[in-house]
Structure formats: structure tokens, C-alpha cells
Amino acid sequence: LKNTKLDYALTTYQAENLVQHYLFPTRTDLYIKENDLPKWHNLMTKNGLYGKGNVRIIITERQVMYGKRKIKKLNIVSLPQLILDLFTEGGQAAEAAEMLLKKLK
């Protein structure tokens, strides 16, 4: 991801781990733009990353990319979007979302 020129934003486990290091990043969830899907498919196939695994690609509208930021050369969603995604994930991810909310106050 650090080397791609395609637009993306990490969320859930990977993004949270970059922000506060609470969750173990067991899965990589990333938002991409719908019109970039063929390019992502080619990139992942070329690099042997296509098929079952621990990467989830979420096709999104543009507004999810609004406010994204870069940490350690990786794009992550905005903090409010990350908190929302963590609550949606539930379990320990929701605990991490609560921790992020407390830090914002």
C-alpha cells in the first residue's frame, strides 16, 4: 500500500493500530473508489494477493475519503469514520472505539 498511487483509506484494525495500538491487526480493511476496482484487482492479482485471506476491500463513495490522513506512509480514514467503523465491527473493536472517543474529549 505504501507504494501504490491508487486512492485508498485503511480502516478498522490496521487503522486503529496505527492510531492507538490497542487492537492486533488481524485483518486489513480498506476503502477504495468504485471506479478504481479494476486497477486494484490487477494490482492484487499481480502481487499474489487475490483470493481468500485477511484483506477486505470496501467500495465506497467519495465522502469516506474526506479527511483521510497519512500515518507511517499509509492512508487512514478520518478519526470519526474510524470510530464509526470500529463500533460497526463490534466486540474488541467497539472497545477501541470507546477508547478513541475518550481521547477526543
ABEGO torsion letter per residue (X at the ends): XAABABBBBBBEAAAAAAAAGABBBABBBBBBBAAAAAAAAAAAAAAGABEBEABBBBBBBAAAABGBBBBGGBBBBBAAAAAAAAAAAEEAAAAAAAAAAAAAX
